[in-house]
Amino acid sequence: MAIETLYVVQSFKAGARGSLKAEQATQSKSAEMAIRTAERLAEHKIGVVAFSTTGDAEAGEYDDEPKILFKFGRLPSQFSGD
């Protein structure tokens, strides 16, 4: 079992009829790097979230509720809590 933590930045743009459309997520090497990337994206995206998730890479199983590191703007409901 290989436990690892992933740091992910997900940005969103406006979709049809006011919906949100996820752009391609990117991985960062650290929490600090994910936060810096998210802060830069927040300057021109409708919504951005940086989060970490821990799990078993071999099994492909990760936390059901990732830890939010940074959030900005309009986001899907799954990112509304901390």
N, C-alpha and C positions, 0 to 999 in steps of 0.2 A: 504494500500500500504506500503510494507516494503522495503525501499531503503537500499541497502547494497553495500559495496565495496569488491570485491574479488581481492586477490593478487595471481597471477598464474605464475608458472615457467614451461616453455615448452622447452624440449631439443630435438635435432634432431641427427639422425645417418645417415650414407650413405646407400642409398637404391640401387636398381638395376639400372645399367647404369647411375650412377652419380646423381640419384635423391635423394631427402631428404625424410627420413622416420621419422615421429613424434613418439616420445616415450610417455609414459604416463605422462600427465601433473600433477603437484602437486600444492596444494594450500598452501599459507603461511599466517601467522597471521598478518603480517605487510609488508609494502613496504621494510623496512630495511632487514627483514628476507628473503624476496623474492630475493633481490639483493645479499645478502650473499650466498644463495643457488645457484643462477645462476653463481656467480663468481667461486664457487667450481666446478660446473659442466663444466664450460668453459675450465678447465684444461684437460679434456679428451673427450669432445664431439665436433662434427663437427660444431654445432651451438646451441646457447642457447638464449632464450629471457625471460625476466621477465616483466610482465605487470599488470596493474590494470584495472578493469572494474567495473562500477557502474550501478546498475539497480534495478528493482523490482524482488525480489526473488520469491514472490508468483506467479507472472505472468510468470517468466522465461525470462524476457526481460532485456537485458543488452546493454550497449553502442555498437554502430556499430564499433567505432574506439577506441580500448583500448589505455590507456596511457602507452607508453613504458618506463620502469624503467631502463632496462639494456639490451643490446644485444651484441652478440659476434658471429663471424664466419658466415657461410653460413646459410641463413634463407629464408623461402618462401617469395614471393613478398608482401604479406599482411603485413609483418613486416619491409619493406624497408623504410617507412616514419616514421617521429616522430610526 
